[in-house]
Amino acid sequence: MAYKRITVEPLTGTIGAEIDSVDLRHLDTETISEIRRAFLDHVAIFFRDQPLDIEGLKAFTSHFGPFGVEPYVKTLTEHPEVIAVVKEADEVNTINFGGHWHSDWSFQEAPPMATILHGQDIPSYGGDTIFANMYLAYETLSDGMKTIIDPLVAIHSARRSYGTGKTLLGDKKRKSMTIIQSEEAHAEMEHPLVRIHPETGRKALFVNPVYTIRLKGMSESDSKEILDKLFRHSVREIFTCRFRWRKNSLAMWDNRAAMHLALNDYDGFRRALYRTTVAGDRPYGISMPRQEKVA
């Protein structure tokens, strides 16, 4: 179906598209509908030259649903729906926020439907974000592998990033972002390893190296071989696109069908973006049938 209100230019043959001919500060119902269709079709969508303030970013986010809940990271005091994703120029030789392949907050009972990032202060080079299509990661598996993994349940937890003790985020104290380490991060959540997308009906792998800690009924060591194989397969170059940020660029991706990675190749430069999420549904699949929405 052709677009009437927006222009859509795919970035690759598998994921990602840039959308033009639109001002995100002034949207009507039909334009919002077309943006959502492009979002579902391309998994990750990108806009250039969108000078949104924080209220404008929140207004754009609200067109797609209620805000998600942001745990373990201090949000803006006057805007609890917004995270400032910042790495200062003098924060060198340290891990950046989002610097491992992951799906946002997959340890929640109802992880975000979408994540939205708006570029504020962008390095002259470096700091790109890479996205991977988890539909294709599943669809390109052999029939035998699909038969094995379709009924599996994955256990997700925030403990590797936000638990007490040493975490993936590193030992250096951050001055640009306040990370909250908590015993609550050690809680575990069950999700189907293969989820059925609630809008497209397509199957997608729903595991990631940061928050998926093991398979139900198995130890971490016993789960490792299967999970590591899926992680490596999911980020094959053919399934990915790479987005180069500029000031006032905006990215929006389907957290139900994508993983992403923020590259950490800009030591000596400040990088700052504002982030919001759109609340999602409880994942379901063959192993875990659809349930009522989480309130």
Backbone as a ProteinNet text record, in pm:
[ID]
protein_1_A
[PRIMARY]
MAYKRITVEPLTGTIGAEIDSVDLRHLDTETISEIRRAFLDHVAIFFRDQPLDIEGLKAFTSHFGPFGVEPYVKTLTEHPEVIAVVKEADEVNTINFGGHWHSDWSFQEAPPMATILHGQDIPSYGGDTIFANMYLAYETLSDGMKTIIDPLVAIHSARRSYGTGKTLLGDKKRKSMTIIQSEEAHAEMEHPLVRIHPETGRKALFVNPVYTIRLKGMSESDSKEILDKLFRHSVREIFTCRFRWRKNSLAMWDNRAAMHLALNDYDGFRRALYRTTVAGDRPYGISMPRQEKVA
[TERTIARY]
84.7	0	88.1	64.6	145.8	120.6	221.8	209.6	167.5	77.7	29.4	88.2	116.8	159	309	377.5	519.2	592.3	723	805.7	892.5	907.5	977.9	1087.1	1212.5	1327.7	1397.9	1386.4	1454.2	1605	1664.2	1808.9	1878.8	1816.3	1870.6	1753.7	1786.5	1681.6	1616.4	1665	1612.8	1558.8	1607.6	1561	1596.3	1507	1536.2	1486.7	1433.1	1391.2	1395.7	1436.9	1429.9	1298.8	1235.1	1105.9	1124.1	1071	1086.9	948.5	948.7	826.4	728.6	783.6	696.9	763	681.1	724.8	660.2	739.5	685.6	619.5	631.8	562	417.9	384.3	250.2	201.8	131.1	87.7	-63.4	-121.8	-264	-280.1	-403.9	-432	-380.9	-397.2	-354.6	-202.8	-133.3	12.6	63.8	4.9	43.4	20.7	-91.1	-120.5	-15.7	28	129	264.7	299.4	424.9	422	309.7	299.7	310.6	253.5	263.9	408.7	479.7	621.2	702.3	669.2	733.8	715.8	595.3	569.8	636	640.7	697.8	850.3	913.9	1060.3	1130.5	1056.9	1108.6	1180	1261.1	1325.9	1308.9	1265.4	1245.1	1320.1	1360.1	1447.5	1399.9	1413.9	1374.2	1491.6	1509.6	1614.1	1551.9	1632.2	1596.8	1461.4	1447.8	1325.8	1360.8	1348.3	1389.8	1286.5	1277.9	1181	1241.5	1164	1202.8	1148.9	1169.3	1128.3	977.2	901.9	755.9	714.8	786.1	755.6	786.5	896.7	930.4	824.5	781.3	677.1	545.7	512.6	388.9	395.3	510.4	525.3	510.8	577	569.1	424.9	349.8	212.7	118.1	155.1	71.1	64	158.2	167.6	130.2	97.6	55	106.3	72.4	121.1	271.4	332	475.6	506	623.6	671.9	729.7	755.3	814.8	966.3	1040.6	1186.2	1254.4	1298.4	1361.7	1513.7	1574.9	1719.4	1803.3	1742.3	1813.8	1737.2	1806.1	1740	1690.1	1563.2	1503.6	1515.7	1473.8	1475.1	1376.2	1417	1336.6	1196.4	1184.9	1053.8	984.9	1054.1	999.1	1033.1	959.8	993.4	977.5	923.8	910.1	1035	1130.4	1242.7	1375.4	1460.6	1597.9	1691.1	1784.9	1892	2006.8	2029.4	2137.4	2260.6	2355.1	2468.2	2599.3	2699.7	2839.4	2921.8	2988.8	3064.8	3197.8	3255.3	3379.2	3493.8	3491.7	3602	3575.2	3465.2	3439	3498.9	3624.1	3696.8	3730.5	3751.4	3785.9	3682.1	3556.9	3449.1	3338.5	3250.6	3141.1	3031.4	2973.3	2864.4	2729.9	2628.8	2492.6	2437.3	2393.2	2340.2	2447.2	2568.5	2680	2693.4	2587.6	2582.7	2452.7	2453.1	2329.7	2221	2103.2	1995.4	1860.8	1757.6	1621.1	1579.9	1528.7	1507.1	1413.1	1463.9	1384.4	1309.2	1373.6	1303.8	1277.8	1336	1311.9	1178.9	1112	982	872.7	765	652.2	595.6	588.2	543.4	649.6	750.5	857	801.4	876.7	828.4	792.5	687.8	652.4	753.1	791.4	883.6	974.9	1091.1	1183.6	1205.9	1216	1235.4	1353.9	1447.7	1565.3	1572.2	1605.1	1617.6	1755.1	1830.5	1967.6	1977	2058.2	2078.5	2220	2318	2458.4	2529.9	2571.3	2617.9	2764	2848.7	2988.8	3000.3	3111.4	3133.5	3150.6	3189.5	3190.2	3179.3	3134.1	3119	2982.3	2953.7	2829	2709.1	2732.3	2620.7	2545.6	2421.9	2344	2314.7	2332.7	2307.6	2182.3	2099	1974.5	1974.2	1915.3	1907.4	1762.1	1722.5	1585.5	1565.5	1488.2	1469.3	1361.6	1280.2	1194.1	1281.5	1374.7	1458.6	1552.5	1594.1	1678.1	1605.2	1474.7	1396.6	1367.4	1321	1273.2	1382.7	1508.7	1618.3	1679.6	1628.3	1672.5	1620.2	1688.5	1641.6	1511.3	1434.4	1308.1	1333	1443.1	1474.6	1502.9	1575.4	1604.7	1477.8	1390.5	1263.3	1182.6	1180.8	1107.3	1161.8	1293.3	1354.5	1320.5	1329.3	1319.1	1177.5	1087	950.6	885.7	900.2	832.3	912.1	1031.2	1116.8	1075.6	1103.8	1079.2	1213.9	1234.9	1359.4	1338.6	1441.6	1437.9	1517.9	1453.7	1515.2	1532.9	1639.9	1665.5	1751.9	1738	1819.6	1947.6	1975.8	2084.1	2222.4	2244.7	2377.6	2412.2	2310.6	2334.2	2307.1	2207.2	2161	2155.2	2206.2	2207.7	2317.3	2317.3	2422.1	2549.4	2663.1	2788.8	2835.3	2932.8	2989.5	2888.4	2878.4	2779.9	2845.8	2766.3	2814.5	2845.7	2788.5	2807.6	2943.5	3018.7	3153.4	3161.9	3284.2	3308.1	3324.8	3352.5	3372.7	3241.8	3250	3131.4	3100.4	2975.5	2936.9	2894.9	2939.4	2894.6	2782.9	2767.4	2669.5	2531.9	2525	2397.5	2398.7	2283.5	2271.8	2210	2290.1	2244.4	2210.5	2095.5	2046.9	2063.2	2157.9	2176.3	2086.8	2021.2	1918.2	1904.8	1864.9	1831.2	1713	1624.8	1509	1550.8	1669.6	1717.4	1748	1755.2	1783.7	1657.5	1541.8	1416.7	1423.2	1345.7	1345.5	1206.7	1203.8	1079.1	1084.3	974.7	966.2	898.4	961.7	902.7	926.5	837.7	864.7	991.9	1072.4	1193.4	1157.4	1049.3	996.8	863	855.1	730.2	655.1	525.5	439.3	404.7	437.7	415.1	264.8	219.3	74.6	7.8	84.9	25.7	48.3	166	194.6	166.3	163.7	143.6	267.9	380.3	503.5	576.2	652.6	734.5	870.4	921.9	1052.9	1125.2	1257	1335.2	1322.3	1303.6	1294.3	1390.9	1518.6	1626.7	1735.5	1814.4	1924.9	2034.8	2161.2	2273.5	2279.7	2210.7	2218.6	2119.7	1995	1890.8	1844.2	1872.2	1833.3	1943.3	1914	2019.8	2023.4	1910.6	1910.6	1776.2	1762.2	1636.7	1568	1438.1	1362.1	1390.9	1415.9	1445.3	1590.1	1674.6	1816.6	1900.1	2023.1	2118.7	2172	2243.3	2303.1	2404.9	2483.3	2584	2519.1	2411.3	2343.2	2271.9	2227.9	2158	2252.5	2377.9	2472.4	2488.7	2498.9	2525.7	2412.5	2288.1	2173.6	2165	2173	2157.4	2270.2	2393.2	2504.1	2489.3	2442.9	2420	2315.2	2207.5	2102.4	2150.5	2229.5	2281.2	2369.4	2459.7	2550	2471.9	2374	2292.9	2212.9	2161	2070.6	2136	2266.4	2333.9	2421.3	2387.6	2455.1	2434.6	2536.1	2533	2410.3	2366.1	2253.7	2124.6	2116.1	1993.8	1996.8	2101.5	2122.9	2120.2	2104	2128.9	2201.4	2269.6	2348.6	2302.2	2268.2	2216.5	2319.8	2355.5	2449	2371	2396.7	2323.3	2369.8	2273.7	2300.3	2211	2244.4	2159.3	2018	1918.5	1776.6	1731.7	1814.7	1767.1	1683.8	1586.4	1503.5	1495.8	1514.3	1500.4	1387.9	1310.7	1202.6	1207.6	1215.6	1224.1	1129.8	1095.2	1001.1	1077.8	1063.7	1136.4	1093.1	980.9	929.8	996.3	1065.6	1119.1	1259.1	1329.2	1464	1552	1680.4	1783.9	1859.9	1932.1	2012.8	2138.9	2233	2364.6	2413.7	2452.7	2510.4	2662.1	2724.1	2868.6	2940.9	3050.9	3125.3	3261.6	3258.5	3381	3400.5	3365.5	3370.6	3431.1	3526.9	3595.7	3648.8	3631.5	3675.9	3567.2	3450.4	3336.1	3217.5	3135.6	3011.7	2901.9	2824.3	2708.8	2589.2	2480.8	2362.7	2236.6	2145.3	2016.9	1910.1	1785.5	1672.8	1599.1	1556.1	1492.7	1359	1260.3	1131.8	1099.9	1007.5	957.3	804.9	748.2	602.9	570.9	475.4	440.9	397.6	431.1	397.8	308.6	290.5	210.1	299.8	241.4	311.3	339.2	465.1	495.4	423.6	386.3	324.7	377.9	361.5	409.1	348.1	405.1	354.6	366.4	479.6	504.2	421.8	385.8	312.1	202.9	80.4	-29.9	-57.5	-129	-160.4	-248.3	-217.7	-294.4	-348.8	-422.1	-473	-358	-380.3	-276.1	-242	-113.9	-70.8	-117.6	-176.9	-227.9	-113.1
-119.4	0	124.2	215.4	335.6	430.1	508.3	611.2	742.7	814.2	941	1060.5	1043.2	1155.3	1158.2	1047.2	1038.8	972	991.4	915.6	821	698.5	593	536.6	548.5	499.1	391.8	264.2	158	180.5	148.7	158.3	33.3	-81.4	-208.9	-293	-410.9	-500.2	-579.8	-563.4	-646.8	-570.1	-448.5	-373.7	-226.7	-140.8	0.9	81.3	201.1	292.7	434.7	527.4	669.1	725.7	807.3	867.2	1018.2	1069.8	1212	1271.8	1400.6	1474.4	1478.4	1494.3	1499.4	1584.1	1660.5	1737.3	1672.3	1610.2	1533.6	1621.4	1751.9	1842.3	1864.3	1830.7	1857.2	1734	1647.4	1521	1507.4	1460.6	1428.5	1277.1	1233.4	1092	1004.4	1048.8	966.4	954	1063.3	1057.6	965.1	973	882.8	737.8	711	575.3	526	613.3	572.5	550.1	632.7	612.1	477.3	445.7	315.8	200.9	216.4	110.5	92.4	201.7	192.6	129	162.6	105.3	-46.9	-94.4	-238.5	-306.7	-238.6	-298.1	-307.1	-206.5	-195.8	-218.6	-236	-269.7	-151.3	-78.6	41.8	153.6	271.1	384.1	505.7	594	705.1	833.8	942.2	1074	1169.4	1259.4	1360.8	1498.5	1587.8	1730.2	1750.3	1692.5	1705.9	1777.5	1912	1989.9	1982.9	1868.1	1847.5	1887.9	1959	1974.2	1853.4	1851.3	1734	1714.4	1821.7	1808	1756.9	1800.2	1750.8	1603.4	1559.1	1416.5	1334.9	1384.1	1313.5	1310.2	1419.8	1424	1323.9	1318	1220.9	1079.2	1048	914.6	877.6	973.5	946.3	910.6	941.5	901.8	749.8	678.1	534.6	450.5	515.6	442.6	508.6	452.6	508	485.4	565.2	551.7	421.4	366	250.7	293.6	194.3	217.7	204.4	302	307.1	271.5	147.4	107.7	122.4	134.8	122.2	234.4	329.4	444.1	569.5	665.9	789.1	865.9	901.1	978.1	1127.9	1210.4	1354.5	1389.3	1476.3	1506.2	1553.5	1642.8	1697.1	1616.8	1515.6	1432.2	1285.4	1220.9	1083	981.8	1022.5	932.7	934.8	1023.2	1048.1	1016	940.6	915.6	999.2	1066.2	1132.8	1033.4	987	892.2	974.4	980.1	1072.2	1001	1031.9	996.9	1121.3	1170.9	1294.6	1270.9	1378.8	1368.7	1312.5	1338.9	1291.3	1154.7	1091	954.4	857.8	825.5	743.7	607.8	511.2	375	318.7	348.5	294.9	243.7	160.5	103.4	207.3	215.3	310	245.7	327.3	278.3	219.8	93.9	28.1	-33	-53.9	-98.5	-248.8	-324.3	-467.1	-493.7	-595.2	-631.2	-663.3	-602.1	-625.5	-582.4	-622.5	-575.1	-503.7	-382.9	-300.7	-364.5	-369.8	-407.8	-541.4	-638.8	-765.8	-843.1	-797.2	-860.3	-816.9	-718.7	-676.1	-775.2	-775.8	-862.3	-823.1	-693.9	-642.9	-546	-595.3	-507.6	-403.3	-296.5	-189.9	-238.9	-179.9	-205	-136.8	-14.9	61.3	145.1	175.8	270.5	383.9	506.5	625.5	703.4	737.8	816.4	941.2	1053.2	1180.1	1238.3	1266.3	1313.6	1459.2	1485.4	1620.4	1670.2	1604.8	1642.5	1520.5	1528	1411	1429.3	1326.7	1336.6	1359.5	1417.5	1438.2	1305.3	1203.9	1067.7	971.8	849.6	749.2	756.4	654.2	650.3	605.1	539.2	486	379	352.9	243.9	141.1	14.1	-95.8	-170.2	-209.9	-280.9	-415.1	-516.5	-650.4	-696.4	-755.9	-799.7	-940.3	-948.1	-1075.9	-1162.7	-1104.4	-1187.7	-1277.2	-1214	-1289	-1382.8	-1343.6	-1433.1	-1565.1	-1557.5	-1680	-1748.5	-1672.6	-1731.7	-1802.7	-1764.6	-1825.5	-1946.2	-1982	-2104.9	-2226.7	-2337.9	-2461.7	-2506.6	-2586	-2637.6	-2718.8	-2793.4	-2873.1	-2787.1	-2677.4	-2587.6	-2519.7	-2481	-2420.6	-2517.3	-2644.9	-2745.1	-2755.9	-2741.6	-2750.1	-2629	-2509.7	-2388.4	-2334.5	-2369	-2313.8	-2330.5	-2446.5	-2462	-2413.7	-2359.8	-2325.4	-2193	-2184.7	-2063.8	-2011.3	-1881.2	-1817.2	-1741.2	-1739.9	-1666.6	-1538	-1425.2	-1293.4	-1231.8	-1156.5	-1087.3	-965.1	-864.5	-743	-751.9	-864.8	-870.4	-847.4	-887.3	-869.1	-722.2	-639.6	-496.3	-412.8	-449.6	-361.7	-430.1	-552.2	-621.2	-569.6	-618.1	-581.7	-657.3	-593.6	-656.1	-608.7	-678.3	-640.8	-663.6	-568.6	-577.5	-550.8	-570.5	-545.4	-398.7	-311.2	-167.9	-119.8	-206.7	-169.7	-116.9	-99.7	-62.3	88.2	162.1	305.9	375.4	466.5	544.7	641.7	644.7	732.2	867.7	972.9	1105.2	1156.6	1096.2	1147.2	1084.4	962.2	894.2	827.3	827.4	761.5	624.3	520.4	382.8	332.3	270.2	225	73.7	30.2	-112.9	-155	-270.5	-307.7	-459	-504.6	-645.7	-684.9	-589.6	-618.8	-662.8	-620.7	-657.1	-806.2	-876.4	-1020.6	-1103.4	-1036.9	-1108.7	-1168.1	-1275.4	-1344	-1340.4	-1335.1	-1329.2	-1430.8	-1504.2	-1602.4	-1542.4	-1561.2	-1522.7	-1634.3	-1648.4	-1747.9	-1712.7	-1812.1	-1787.3	-1736.4	-1789	-1742.5	-1675.3	-1544.5	-1473.8	-1449.5	-1440.2	-1406.7	-1259	-1184.8	-1040.4	-1012.8	-931.4	-911.8	-834.1	-763.4	-687	-750.3	-805.6	-864.6	-1013.6	-1080.2	-1224.4	-1304.7	-1238.7	-1308.9	-1356.9	-1463.7	-1514.5	-1443.8	-1417.7	-1354.6	-1417.2	-1428.9	-1467.8	-1357.8	-1398.9	-1299.2	-1336.8	-1332.5	-1352.6	-1251.2	-1216.4	-1123.3	-1149.6	-1118.4	-1155.2	-1083.6	-970.9	-895.2	-947.9	-967.9	-998.1	-1143.8	-1220.8	-1361.8	-1441.3	-1498.9	-1561.7	-1713.8	-1774.3	-1919.3	-1961.2	-2090.1	-2149.4	-2217.6	-2213.3	-2273.5	-2423	-2470.7	-2611.3	-2647.6	-2549.3	-2574.7	-2479.9	-2521.2	-2432.3	-2333.7	-2232.5	-2137.9	-2206.3	-2296.9	-2365.1	-2455.7	-2523.6	-2609.9	-2529	-2409.1	-2323.2	-2254.7	-2241.9	-2155.7	-2192.7	-2321.1	-2360.4	-2316.4	-2338.5	-2299.4	-2147.7	-2079.4	-1934.4	-1866.1	-1908.8	-1846.4	-1865.5	-1981.9	-2006.9	-1910.7	-1889.7	-1798.4	-1653.3	-1616	-1479.5	-1451.5	-1543.1	-1522.6	-1516.7	-1605.2	-1608.8	-1479.8	-1425.1	-1309.2	-1184.3	-1171.2	-1046.5	-1063.7	-1164.2	-1174.5	-1044.1	-1003.8	-873.2	-856.6	-962.2	-953.6	-913.3	-932.3	-898.8	-758	-680.7	-556.6	-431.3	-318.3	-187.7	-101.8	-1.2	87.7	231.3	298.7	435.2	533.2	630.3	734.7	855.5	892.1	998.8	1136.9	1228.6	1371.1	1442	1564.7	1641.6	1647.3	1628.2	1630.8	1512.3	1408.5	1282.4	1208.5	1131.7	1051.5	909	812.5	670.8	611.2	524	452.8	308.3	214.7	74.7	-13.6	-125.8	-222.5	-315.4	-291.4	-368	-514.8	-546.1	-683.2	-765.2	-698	-767.8	-720.7	-657.9	-607.8	-617.3	-636.5	-606.4	-484.6	-419.6	-306.4	-296.3	-218.6	-203.2	-61.9	9.8	144	131.2	171.7	158.8	259.8	214.9	295.3	333.7	412	445.2	596.2	667.6	814.1	876.4	807.1	867.2	1005	1100.1	1237	1327.1	1268.7	1346.5	1326.4	1429	1415.9	1360.3	1267.7	1213.8	1216.4	1281.3	1295.5	1280.7	1198.6	1177.7	1167.5	1195.3	1172.8	1047.5	966.5	838.8	824.9	775.6	736.5	595.5	530.4	401.3	403.6	317.7	299.5	165.3	165	42.7	-67.8	-192.1	-306.5	-406.9	-521.2	-630.5	-740.4	-829.4	-948.7	-1038.1	-1075.3	-1160.2	-1294.4	-1346.3	-1478.6	-1554.4	-1685.3	-1770.7	-1908.8	-2006.3	-2143.6	-2195.4	-2163.6	-2214.4	-2142.4	-2018	-1936.8	-1862.4	-1914.1	-1853.5	-1709.8	-1638	-1498.6	-1486.8	-1385.7	-1358.9	-1217.7	-1181.3	-1046.1	-947.3	-825.1	-722.4	-694.6	-660	-617.4	-475	-450.4	-316.2	-218.5
0	0	0	-89.8	-101.4	15.9	48.6	151.3	86	150.2	98.7	173.2	301.5	385.3	413.1	392.8	423.5	306.9	300.5	206.9	288.8	240.5	313.4	223.8	269.9	195.2	277.3	237.5	313.4	318.2	434	449.5	397.5	418.4	372	321.9	273.3	227.4	338.3	463.6	571.5	691.7	716.6	833.6	816.8	865.4	871.9	753	781.7	675.5	728.3	642.7	675.9	623.7	706.6	672.5	658	548.8	518.1	490.5	459.7	425.8	543.1	663.7	781.1	889	960.7	1076.8	1198.2	1284.7	1397.1	1502.6	1489.5	1582.3	1541.8	1417.8	1366.1	1289.9	1358.9	1300.4	1306.4	1196.5	1197.4	1206	1218.1	1240.4	1127.3	1003.5	890.5	885.2	916.3	915.6	1025.4	1143.1	1252.6	1212	1145.7	1100.3	1001	910.9	813.2	879	979	1051.6	1122.5	1182.3	1251.6	1151.8	1033.3	932.6	888.7	868.8	832.1	945	1067.5	1185.8	1188.3	1160.2	1159.7	1040.2	928.5	807.4	813	874.1	866.4	999.7	1106.7	1240.8	1306.9	1232.2	1284.2	1182.6	1230	1140.1	1193.6	1100.8	1135.9	1068.6	1142.3	1094	1110.8	1017	1026	1049.5	1106.8	1117.8	1184.7	1303.8	1383.7	1514.6	1518.2	1635.9	1749.1	1812	1919.5	2054.3	2136	2275.4	2352.1	2483.2	2560.2	2552.9	2561.9	2553.4	2415.4	2311.3	2177.1	2162.6	2222.6	2219.4	2292.8	2406.8	2482.4	2404.3	2338.8	2260.4	2145.2	2076.7	1968.1	2021.9	2131.9	2192.1	2223.6	2277	2321.5	2207.6	2084	1970.9	1955	2015	1991	2112.9	2223.7	2341.2	2467.6	2584	2710.4	2726.3	2811.8	2836.7	2908.8	2879.8	2953.4	3087.6	3171.9	3303.7	3290.9	3344	3329.7	3462.5	3479.3	3605.6	3602.2	3718.6	3738.6	3678	3611.8	3557.6	3598	3656.5	3699.8	3578.2	3579.6	3471.7	3502.3	3407.7	3430.6	3541.5	3631.8	3751	3715	3618.8	3582.9	3473.1	3423.2	3316	3344.8	3434.3	3473.6	3361.5	3247.7	3133	3044.3	3075	2984.2	3052.2	2981.8	3025.1	2939.2	3002	2928.3	2913.6	2791.9	2763.6	2729.3	2822.4	2809.7	2839.8	2760.1	2791.2	2764.9	2868.6	2856.5	2784.9	2734.8	2658.5	2741.5	2872.3	2955.8	3017.6	2981.8	3026.9	2924.4	2944.4	2847.5	2909.2	2822	2865	2961.4	2934	3015.9	2924.6	2979.5	2901.4	2884.9	2766.2	2742.6	2772.6	2787.4	2812.1	2682.1	2687.3	2567.9	2480.2	2536.1	2455.7	2436.7	2464.5	2433.6	2357	2272	2202.4	2305.6	2287.7	2383.7	2325.7	2394.6	2372.2	2500.5	2490.1	2608.5	2710.1	2834	2951.3	2931.8	2867.2	2842.8	2971.1	3081.2	3210.8	3272.4	3213.9	3265.6	3225.1	3300	3264.5	3128.6	3103.6	2973.4	2922.1	2851.1	2801.3	2703.9	2679.3	2591.6	2451.5	2395.6	2256.2	2163.5	2200.3	2117.1	2204	2149.2	2210.5	2111.1	2163.4	2080.4	2135.6	2048.3	2085.2	1999.2	2061.9	1988.8	2015.2	1908.5	1920.6	1962.6	2066.3	2116.6	2085.2	2142.9	2124	2067.5	1943	1869.5	1829.1	1851	1808.8	1657.7	1617	1473.7	1401.4	1473.6	1420.1	1537.4	1509.4	1614.1	1681.3	1762.5	1837.3	1756.8	1643.1	1563.7	1644	1604.4	1662.9	1554.3	1589.3	1497.1	1543.5	1447.9	1476.7	1404.3	1468	1409.3	1406.3	1295.2	1271.4	1329.7	1436.9	1505	1439.6	1352.5	1267.6	1179.9	1108.1	1015.5	1088.3	1208.5	1287.3	1312.3	1334.8	1353.5	1220.1	1123.4	997.9	919.2	939.2	864.6	935.5	1050.4	1116.8	1041.6	1057.3	995.3	1060.6	987.1	1041.8	1168.2	1169.1	1286.8	1408.2	1387.8	1498.9	1548.2	1455.8	1497.2	1582.7	1544	1621.1	1763.1	1777.2	1909.7	1994.5	1936.9	2019.7	2035.3	1943.4	1950.7	2088.9	2154.5	2283.5	2404.2	2384	2497.1	2562.7	2690.7	2769.9	2817.3	2801.5	2843.1	2973.6	3055.6	3182	3165	3194.4	3182.1	3321.1	3336.9	3463.2	3436.6	3522	3510.7	3591.6	3653.2	3751.2	3690.7	3565.5	3505.9	3486.2	3469.7	3449.9	3574.1	3652.8	3759.8	3896.4	3905	4033.2	4124.1	4245.6	4339.5	4302.9	4320.7	4284	4147.3	4089.4	3960.9	3850.1	3757.1	3649.6	3514.8	3408.1	3273	3247.6	3329	3307.7	3356.6	3422.1	3461.6	3603.5	3649.4	3788.6	3808.9	3699.6	3716	3751.8	3847.5	3882.5	3768.9	3724.9	3615.2	3669.4	3602.4	3643.7	3553.7	3435.6	3339.7	3356	3409	3428.5	3565.1	3630.4	3759.8	3739.7	3759.9	3748.7	3888.1	3901.8	4032	4040.7	4122.2	4146	4261.8	4246.6	4342.8	4353	4469.9	4487.6	4398.9	4370.3	4285.4	4145.4	4103.3	3970.1	3957.3	4069.5	4066.3	4041.2	4037.3	4007.4	3867.2	3846.1	3716.5	3654.1	3520.6	3445.5	3332.7	3313.8	3206.5	3083.8	2967.2	2839.1	2738.2	2638.5	2533.4	2458.4	2426.9	2349.7	2210.8	2155.4	2027.1	2054.6	2034.4	2061.2	1931.3	1942.1	1828.3	1839.3	1735.4	1739	1744.5	1839.5	1856	1744	1660.5	1551.1	1414.8	1392.1	1260.1	1254.1	1369.3	1372.5	1337.6	1310.5	1275.1	1400.6	1385.8	1494.9	1494.4	1613.9	1628	1745.8	1735.5	1852.4	1957.1	2083.3	2189.3	2301.3	2267.5	2364	2332.4	2432.5	2410.7	2512.6	2477.8	2563.6	2697.7	2711.9	2836.9	2940.8	2902.1	2999.6	2999.4	2895.1	2894.9	2963.5	3080	3158.9	3144.1	3107.8	3087.7	3030	3003	2958.8	3076.4	3078	3187.1	3193.5	3314.1	3334	3312.4	3279.6	3257	3342.2	3371	3435	3331.3	3379.2	3285.8	3195	3249.7	3168.4	3064.3	3101.4	3005.2	2897.2	2931.5	2835.7	2738.9	2779	2708.2	2561.4	2531.2	2392.5	2299.8	2341.3	2257.8	2247.8	2360.8	2359.9	2282.5	2303.8	2231.6	2081	2040.2	1896.8	1842.3	1916.6	1872.4	1872.3	1973.8	1978.1	1856.7	1825.4	1710.6	1580.5	1567.4	1445.3	1428.9	1538.6	1533.2	1479.8	1497.3	1459.8	1335.8	1253.5	1124.7	1047.2	974.5	907.9	819	754.2	661	730.8	862.1	937.2	995	967.9	1041.9	954.8	1020.7	960.7	1062.9	1015.6	1101.8	1079	1189.2	1180.6	1233.7	1149.5	1189.9	1240.4	1364.2	1428.2	1381.3	1379.5	1368.5	1470.9	1503.9	1593	1535.1	1620.9	1585.4	1500	1492.2	1434.6	1539.1	1492.3	1581.7	1528.2	1617.2	1583.8	1667.5	1605.1	1673.5	1626.5	1719.5	1677.8	1757.3	1694.5	1750.5	1843.3	1971.3	2071.9	2076.1	2013.2	2009.2	1899.5	1806.7	1689.8	1652.9	1747.7	1717.8	1840.8	1817.1	1914.9	1863.1	1952.9	1910.5	1994.6	1944.1	2005.2	1978.7	2084.8	2069.9	2068.5	1958.5	1945.8	2036.2	2092.2	2189.6	2131.8	2024	1951.5	1941.7	2048.9	2041.8	2167.4	2231.1	2345	2307.5	2399.8	2374.9	2320.8	2290.1	2243	2337	2351.5	2427.1	2336.2	2387.7	2315.3	2409	2367.4	2452.7	2369.1	2417.3	2352.3	2460.5	2423.1	2512.6	2468.1	2566	2534.9	2605	2531.1	2587.3	2540.4	2608.2	2562.2	2561.3	2476.6	2469.4	2534.5	2625.3	2697.8	2602.1	2637.8	2554.6	2624.7	2557.9	2610.4	2666.5	2744.1	2789.2	2668.4	2643.9	2528.1	2535.2	2418	2413.7	2293.3	2297.6	2190.2	2203.5	2135.4	2144.2	2286.5	2351.1	2486.2	2592.2	2565.5	2662.7	2587.5	2587.2	2511.3	2556.6	2470.8	2497.5	2621.8	2705.2	2825.8	2820	2924.6	2931.5	2944.6	2897.4	2906.4	3051.5	3073.3	3204.4	3227.9	3343.2	3372.7	3387.3
[MASK]
+++++++++++++++++++++++++++++++++++++++++++++++++++++++++++++++++++++++++++++++++++++++++++++++++++++++++++++++++++++++++++++++++++++++++++++++++++++++++++++++++++++++++++++++++++++++++++++++++++++++++++++++++++++++++++++++++++++++++++++++++++++++++++++++++++++++++++++++++++++++++++++++++++++++

